[in-house]
Amino acid sequence: MGNDMKLEAGGKFTDLRFDNDVRLESRESQQAWIVDPEFTSLFRLREKVAGLYATFSTKLGPQTELKAGVRYEYTDTNLGSDEEPDVVDREYGSWFPSVFLTRKLTEHTSLNLSYSRRIQRPTIRQLAPWLIFSDPTTIQTGNPAVQPAFTDAVNLNYTFRSLHVGASYGLIHASIRRVPKVDQVTNRQLNISDNLDFEQVAGINISIPLHPATWWEVNSNLFSNYREINFKLEDLPVQLHNIEYGFNVQNTIRLPHRLTLEVSGNFNSPGYWGTAYWKATGSLDIGLEKNLGDKWGKLRFNATDLFMSTNWFGTTDQPEANLYVRSSFQFAERVFMLSWANTFGNKKVKSARKRKTGGEEEMQRI
């Protein structure tokens, strides 16, 4: 639409189907196996999402660019079994506007202001009623009642050469978080995903690239957030808040004899995620690469999570609801890997183009 204006429009349709087949059998000593109907079911999920979008971009001057868009999505979701049809049966439409304003201040500095609204649909794992028994009275499972979460986000970013400084604010409606619930009758604890009332996150982040020497490159990212979480637990209103912070740093050091050393690490402070307060996590990784030349490729040694410090330990402590839960997810392993990579054939031929498919977003939900 002229030299400085551009209009894009399109559509997308997704048809998602998923079967969740769970069967639990138990028996007394020397007796036959008996199916437990309470934990046996075949649930089927069918979800259709149709969307239309339009984006308009233009220049408001030699230094200012504007991009605005809107997307409409209509969703039809049904989850049920032969015994319990229509456990979830909902249809809804949603609008998702977005605005991006960029101002070039000088040759090396720019300012970007944006607003967007987005949706986080529950994953299949969060929806489907699968079962993992940690012990006879502690069960991890899905929650068919969990709803999508909607986020309104505002971002302001300042760029000077390679330095980035950003400030952000997000309001998450019906945020999806892990919530422990106890059945007072059976004394079973269910660890499920559920919707909280709303969550607010205000934060700052700084990205700093450094070159202490010609052979040494450092990329650092630092952040700090204020998080406030509001929800109901056993019909009691609860508000949690804290300041969280962290960083990740990657060092690339070029050594003699075509050797490259990489040392990277990250740290996340303690903080709330849902109803639980989680301890700090972090990791340290080291990699050493030897370039053997164009003919022989590259030989690489990696050591990841040297201190096995990415395990999660959290506590939910709500005495008003008579709820105290300690959780641990210990899946970290120290891994050493030696690999060799080489490219054969005509190196002037372009590699295959990576194409983003329409179902990529849905595959991430599994």
N, C-alpha and C positions, 0 to 999 in steps of 0.2 A: 504494500500500500504506500507507494512513494519510496523515496530513498531512506527515510528515517523511521518508517512505521512497518510493523510486521504483525500479522494475525495468524495464529495457528489454532486448529480445532481437530478434535478426534474423538474416538470412542473406544470402549473396552468392555468385553463380556467374559465373565468367568463362571464356569459350572464346576463346583467342587463336590465330590462324593467320597465318603469315608465310612468304612465298617469297623466297628469295635466289638470283637467277639471275646467275651470273658466267661470262663468256666471254672468253678471252684468245687472240688470234691473233698470229702472228709470221711473218716471211718474210725470206728472203735477197734480195739485190738482183735485181730482174727476175724473181723467182720468185713462185709462187702463195702466197696466205695459207694457213697451216697452223694448225689449232687446237692449242693447248698443253694437253694433258689434265691437267697438274699444277695448272693454275690455272683450269680450266673445270669448273663444277658447277652443279647446281640443287638447293639444299637447301631442305627444308620444315620449318618449326617448328610444332608443335602443342602448346599448353599449356592445361590445364584446371585451374582453381583453385576449389574449393568451400570456403566458410567459414561458420561459425556463431559468433555472439557473444552475450554477455550482460553487462549493466552494472547495478550496484546502487549507489544513492546514498542517503545518509541524513545526518541531523544528530546529532552526538554531544553536543550541548549548544547553547546560544544562540550560541556563538562558534566552533564547530568543525563542519566538514563533511567527510564521507568519501565518496569515490567509488572503487569497485573494479570491475574487469571482467576478462573472460577471452575470448579469441578462439581458435578452432581452425581451422586451414586444412589442407586436403589438396590436394597438388599432383601433377599427372601431366604430365611434360614429355617430348616426343620430338622429336629433331632428326636428320635423315638425308637421304640422297639415294638414287636408284635404285642407284647403284654402291656406296654406303656407307650402308646402312640402320642405324638405331639407333646413330648416333654418340653421341647422348645419349638415354638411356632410363631415366628415374628417377621414382620415386614416393615421396613422403614426407609425413608429417604433422607439424605444428608447433603448439605452444601459445604464446600470447602474453598473459601476465598484465599487469595494470597496476593501480596504486594511487595515488590522489591524496588528500592530507590538507591541508586549509586551516584555519588558525587565525587568527581576527581578534583582534589584540592590543589595539588601541585603535580609535578612530573612524577614524583615518587610516593605521594600520599593519596589515599582515597578513604571515603567514608561510605558505609553501606548500612541502610536501615531496612528491616523487613518485618512483615507480619504474615503468619500462615496458620491455617487450621488443618489438622490432620487426624486420622483415625488409626487406632491400634486394635485390630481384631484379635480376639483370643485365639491362641494356637490350638491345634487339634489335641495336643497333650493336655491343655488346660480345660478343654470341653469334654472330651470322651471319658466315660467312667471306667478306665483301666484301674488295676489294683496292684499295689505293692505293700505287702505286710512287713513292717519293720519288726513287729512282734504281734502277738495275738490281739492286742488292743490298740495298736498304732498303725494307721493305714494312710498311704498316699494314694490319691485318686484324682480324677478330673471332676469338674463342676459344670454340668450342663446349663446351669442358670447364669453363668458369668456373661456379662454384657461387654460390648466394645467400649473402649476408652477414647475420649476426644480431647485433643490438646490445642489450646490457643497459645501461640508462642510469638514473642517479640524479640528481635535480635538487633544489636547495634555493634558494628565492627569497624575498627580503625586499622588501616594498613600503612606501614611505612617501610618501603622496600620489602624485605622478607619478614619483618616483625608484624605480628598480628595481635591486637588487643580487642577482646570482645566482652560485651555485657548482654545478658539474656534474662528473660522472665517467661515462665511457662505456667499455665493453669491447666491442670489435668482433671477432667471431669470423669468420675467413675474409674479411677486408675486401677489397673489389674495388678494385684500383689498377692503374695502367699499369706494365707491366714489359717492358723490352727483353730479348730473347733472341736468341742467335746460334747458327745451325746451323754446327757445325764442319766439316761435309762440304761444304756448298754455299757457305759463307761469307756466308749471307744473315742479315740482322738483321731480326727480326720485332718490331714494336712492337704489343703486344697488351695486353688487360686480363686479369689473373689474380688468383687468391686468395692473399693473404698469410696467414701463420699466425694472428696476432692483432695487434690495435692497441689501445693504451690512450690515452685523452685525458682529462686533468683540467684544468678551466679555470674562470675567473671572468669575469663580464661585468657592466658597469654601464651603465645607460641614464639619461641626465641631460637633462631638458628645462629650458631656461632662458628667461627673458624679461628681457634686459638693458634693454629699454625697451618701451613700449606698442606701438611699431611694429616691434619686432624680436623674432623668435622663433628659438631655437636648439634643435635636437634632436641629441644626441650619443650615440653608442654606442661603448664601449671594451671590448676583450676581450684576454685573454691565456690561452694554453693550453700545457700541457706534453704533448708527444706522444711516445709510444714505439712503434716499429714492429718487429715480429719476423717474419722470413721466412727461406726458404732460397733461395740462388742457386747454381746448379750443385752442389746437395747440400751447400752450405756454410752453416751457420747465421749469420745476420746480424742485428744489432740496431742500430737507428738511433733517436736521440732528440734533441729540441731544444725550446726555448721559442719560441713564436711569439706575435705580438701584432699589434694593428691597431685601426683606428677608422673610423667614418664619421660625418660631421657635415653637417647640413642647416640652412642659414640662410634664413629667410623674412623679407624686409624690405618693409614696406608704405610706398610712396613717395606723394607728392602726385599729384594728377590721376589717381587710380585705377590707379596703376602698382604692380606687385608684382615684386620682384627675388628670385630664388632662386639661392643659391650652395651647391653641395654637393660633397663630396669624400670619398674613402676611401683607406685605405692598409692593405696587408697585408705584414707583414714576411717576410723570407726564411724558408723552412722546407721540411721534407720532405713530399712527397705521393707515397706509394708509395716506389719505390727512388730517385727523383731528388730533388735539392736545388734548389729553385726560387728565383730571385731575387725581390726585392720587386716588388710591383705596386701600382698606385693609379690614381686618375682624378680629374679636376676638371671639373664641369659647371656651366654658367650658364644661367639662363632669365629672361626678362623678359616679363611679361604686362600687357597693357592691357585693362581692363574697359571696353567700349564701351557698357555699359548693357543693360537687359533686351531692348531691341529689336534690337541689333546684335551681341550676343555678346561674345566675347573674341578678341583678337589676341595671338599668343604667338610669341616667338623663343627658340630653344634652341641652345646650343652644347655638344656633348658630347665628352668625352675630349680636352680641349684640348691635352694634352701627349702624346697617343697612348701612354699609359704602362700600358695593360692587356695588353700582350703578355707571353707567358710564355717565360722562358729558364731551362732546367734542365740539371743535370749528374748523371749516374749514374757514380760512381767507386768501383769495387770491384776493387782490384788483386788480391785473393786469387782472384777468379774470372776474372781477365784481361779485365775488362769496363770500358770507358770510353766513355760515350755523352753527347754534347751535343745537346740538343733545343731547338728554338724553335718556338713557335706564334705567328705574327705575323698577326693578323687585325684589329687595332684600326684604326679610321679616325676622323679628326676630322670630325664631322658638324655642319653648320649647317642649321637647319630653321625655316621660317616657316610658321605655321599659323593658320587662323581657324576658330573653332567657334561655332555658334549653335544654339539649340533652337527648333524651329518648332512651331506648333500650341498646344494647350491645355497650359500649363505646370502646371496643377493635377492633370493625370492622372499617376498613378504610373508610373514606368518599369517595363519588363518585369522580372519576378523572375528572378534568376539561380539556376538549379537545378543542383546538382551531380549528375552522372550516375555510374552504376556503372562505366562504362568510362573515366572520366577518368584514373584512376591508370595504366591500361594504355597510354593514348595517350601519356603522358609517357615511356614506355619506348622509343618509336620514335625 
